[in-house]
Amino acid sequence: MKKIVFVLIVLSSIISVKAQMSLNDYKYVIVEGQFHFQSEPNQYQLNELTRFLFKKHGFNPVLDSETLPEDLKSNDCLALKSEITGKGMLRTKVNIVLRNCDNIILFQAEGITKEKDYSKSYNMGIRNAFEKFSEIEYNYQPNEAILSRGSASKEEVDALKTEIENLKAQSAKTEVSPSSEAAEVNPAQVTAIAAAEVKAIDKVWIAKPIENGFELKSEGTDKTTYILQKTGMQDVYRIKGMDGIVYKKDGNWVREYQKDNETVLDVLNIKFQ
């Protein structure tokens, strides 16, 4: 009887700990540069696709082959590690798992496809698995306990605590729309990711604020071409009805989307009203 009670207490503690954890506590998501079922890094652009889909859902993804941000170098607990596994022949099943630095699984998703072409089956399986991410309203909220696990000095930790308090205070205020000044378009400042084509678009887009985002119209017309929906990240918007996002990078607004299994980047000259 005592053993049963002990087991129940342990299980209760584990459930309690997991319940207190939130995806919002983690600033980054690490994406593998090569999945176990690939014969080479980024085969069929699947890893770039995964990075793109994480960003589409508001996360801040980092490929493990890239140079890590400075704060992540000193504190790997700031990131969740994504693991993508897949198997099957007549039917391909893809699983996505998010683990924290303590190896605790915080989220899982599964995608299944009957596509027989190898290159397409994993692409579709990953996309199907990411459909579950639409249920998540991710919005990074710095967690003091996680921040303190890094190698930062006491002064740096205190500064981070102050930053957390400031962020809490800012979140209580009304959101302020982006600057009305036009973004200066300079394609040379935009860093292209692997297998991505950067295209500068000369036309000017007028961004008119609407509920939960903006509508984009080509200057001089009344036709709405894109609807930008807010995400949990600053200056990152989903494109309603399209498999793409718009975000700010190096002072430019960039539209990122998938075309023929490749990532395409377009520079947009946007004026916010």
N, C-alpha and C positions, 0 to 999 in steps of 0.2 A: 504493500500500500504506500509506504514511504517513497519507494522508487517511482511509483506512478505519479505521486504528487510532485516529486522533484522534476520529472520529465515535463509535466505540465507547466511548472514554473519556468523552466528553461525555454520551452516553446513560447510561452507568453512573453518572455523577455525578448526573444528574437523578433516576434511579431511587433512588439512595441517599438523596438529599435528601428525596424524597417518602416514602420508607419511614420516615424519622426523624420525619415529621410525624404528628400524631394529632389526631383531632377533639376529644379530651379536653384538648388544649392551649388550646382557645378557650372563653371564658366566655359569649359571647352568639352569637345568630344573628339577623341583620337580615332582616326580612321586608318585602318591598315593599308599599306601600300600594295600588298599582295595577299589575297585571300588563299586559304588552303587549297581550294579547287582550281586555282589559276597556275599556269605553267610559267608565267612571267608577270612582273609588276604591271598593274593597271591594264591587264589583258581585257580587250573589248571595251576599254574605258569604263569598266565597272566601278573602279575605285573613285574616279572622278565623278561618276554618276552618284555614288553614295554620298560623297562630299556635297554635291549639288543639292541632293534631296534633304540632307540634314540642314543645310543653309536655308532651303525653301521653308522648312518648318521652324525657323527661328533660332536654330542652334548655331554655335560658333565652331565649325569643324576644322580640325588640323590633321593633315596627313602625317603619319609617323615618319615619312621620308623627308618632311620639310623641317626647316629650322624652327624650333619651338619658341613660343613667346617667352620673354624673360621671367615672368611670374610663374609660368608653368615649369620652367627649368628648375626653379628653387622649391616648387611645391607641386608634385605630380598629383596630389589629391584634389587639385582644382579641376581635373578632367575626368570624365567618364571614358572608359575604353569600350569601343564598339567591336563586337565580334560577329562576323557574318559567316555562317556555314551553309552549305548546300549539298544536296545529293539527289539522285534519282535519274531515271532514263526516260521511261514513258511519261513520268510525272516528276517535275522538279519541285523540291521543297526547299525554301530559303528561310533561315532563321536569323534574326537580328537580336543580339543581346547587348545591353548596356550594363557594365560593371563599374563600381567605384574602386578606389585604390585599396580597399579592404577586401576586394574580390566578392563583394555582395552584389547580386543581380538586382537592379532597380527597375528594369523594364525589359520586356520581350515582345517580339512581333514575328509573325510567320506569314510567308507568302507562298502560294502554290500556283503552278502553271503547268499546262499540258503541252506547251510549245516544245517541239522536238529538236529544233535547231539549237545547238549548244550555245552559240553566242547570244541568241535571243532569249533563251529560256531563263538564264540567270539575270539578264536585264529585266525581264518581266517579273521574275520572282522577287527581285529586290524592290521594284516599284510597288508590287502588290503588298509586300510586307510593310512598306512605308505608309500605306493607307491607314494603318492603325495609329500612326503618329498624328493624324488629323484630330484625334481625340485629345491630344495633349496641347495645353496652352502654355508652352514653355516661356518663361520670363526669368532670366538670371537674377537672383537675389543673393548678394554676398553673404556667406555663412561664416560667422566669427570662428566657430570651432574648426572649420576646414581651413580658413586662412591662417590660423595659428599653428597648423601642422607643418608649415613650410620652414625653410632655414632662415627666414627673415629675422632681423634683430628686433629687440623690444620696441625700439623707436618706430620701426617699419610697421610692426603689428599695431602699435597705438595709432599710427597714421591711417592704417586700414580700418580700424575701428571707427575713427572719425569719418572716414569715407562712407562707411556703412550707415552711420547716423545721418549723414548728409543725403544719401540716397533715399533713406526712409522719409526724410523731410520733403525731398523733391517729389517722391511718389504721391504724397498727399496733396500736392498742388495740381492745378489744372495744367494739362499738357500744352506746351507751346509749339505751334506749327513751325516747320523749318523756315530758314531765312528766305525772304522773298527775293533775294538777289539771285540772279541767274548763275548757274554753275559754269565756270569757265571750262570749256572743252579743250583738253590737251591730251590726245590719245597716247602721246609718248610717256605720260605719267602713269598710264594704266599697265599693270604687270599682267601679262597673259599667263594663264595656268597651262599645264601640259595638255596638248591636244585641243586647245581652244583657239578660236579665231577671233581677233578683236577687230571690230568694224566701227568706224566713226560715222555717226549719223548727223548730217548737216542741219536738218530741220529743227525748228524750235518747238518745244512742247510746253503747253501751258497747264500747270497743275492747279486744279481748283479743289479746295478742301471739301470733303463730304464726310458723312458719318463713318468713322473707323478707317479713314484713309484719304485718298485723292483720286480724282478722275483726270486723265491726261487727254488733252485735245491738241491737235496740230494747230500752230498759230495761224489765225485767220479763218479758222473753221469752227463750226458749232458741234461737230461730230465727236463723240467720246470714243477714243480708240482703245484705251486701257483703263482699267480700274485697279488702283494700287491699294492693297489692304494691309493694315498694320500687322506687325509680328511682335514677338517679345523682345526683339533687338532694335536698338536705335538705328535709324536710317536704313532699315531693311524692310522691304515690302513684298508681299506676294502679288502676283498678277492674276486677278480673278479670271477664271475660266481658261487659264493657260498654264503650261508646265514650265513656269519660270519665275524669277524674282528680279527686283530692282533694288540696288543698294549703292551706297556712296563709298567710293574708293579713291584715295589720293586727290580729293577735291572734285572728282567727277562722279556723275550718276551713271551706273552701268546696268544694263539689262542682261541677265544671264539665263540661258535656256538650253534645252537639249534638241539637237537636230541630227537625225541619222546616227544616233548613238554617240554624238560628239557634243562637247560643250562649246557654245558660241557666246561671245561677249560683244555687246553693242554699247557704244558710248552715247548717252542721251543728253542733249542740251535742254535742261528743264528749268523753267521759270515758275516759281511758286507764287501764287496770288495770296 
